[in-house]
Amino acid sequence: MSTYQNSLGFPRTTPPPLAPRAGVQVNILGVFSLFEQAIANRLKYPKIRLQTRTGAPVVLSRAGDKSKYTGQVMITDGRPYGSNVYYGRVGMDGVFYRSAVDSPAVVELLERLACDPAEVAGEYGRLTGQCCFCGLPLTDARSTAVGYGPVCAGKFGLSWGG
């Protein structure tokens, strides 16, 4: 670890760079296409809210233009920066770069998401009654059955209520 001074002059230690989780190549290119579709449909900050089998919240969002990880998928518990749990990121190559927080439940969730993004994202809506993309309450029986609403389905390029 190296030490440097932050903007206020206080010493700060930088953690070592994240390394791919040994033996786990989580390829979530399908999730990248969901984010690309949402951005093409003018969503500035698309997110996918999920929940592990143990009930822990997991939020996937794309790193912005000012991030050193621009375009990569950041994985947290969804709380505000500084008070959140950072699980890691998924690089453009689809590899999960884990943080120091070891969470097998998050890895398992990412592996399931890689296999069927629409189904796993919809599970959150069916469990919580909130859209997995925008977080608003699902008020329609078809939306509750699918796990997200018709507007978000259109923005993310998914079928809805068929």
Phi, psi and omega in degrees: 000145178246157181245141176215175178257137176280185185296341178264001178088005179275143178292144180218140180260132177268135178287159176296155179301147179289143179244153177301143178295127184303127175077359182241107174253090182274108181262107181245045180300331176297327177290322176301321180292327174298315179295319179298318179298315181297319180292322176297333178265024171070026170273124184280321183230071181292146178221157171232120180263131181226178178213134178287169178296339178272359177093004180284134177287142178223129180237129177255131177215157179273140175290138183283180184296335182270355180280152174285352177247035183316128176085348179279160182269119179266140184238117181224187174267003174090355178284167181300151180305135180101331178242008182268167172260122180261113181275334181144200181216160174247118181288170181297343178274000179085005181271135178277116176261107188279157173269190178289343179283113181270115181225094178301330180294325178289319178299316179298319179296317179296322178295318177293321179297323179297326181283321184209081185303316182295317181294313182293320177296321179293333178303321180301314180297320179291327180283320189255341185080011178240148178296134181288345182262311184255344178084359180284154178298143176271117187255353184249140181300322179294320178296318179296322180293323181278324180105000176203162184273170183293326180293312179294323177302315179295319180295323182266001176073033181249156175284157182215133168056018185305000000 
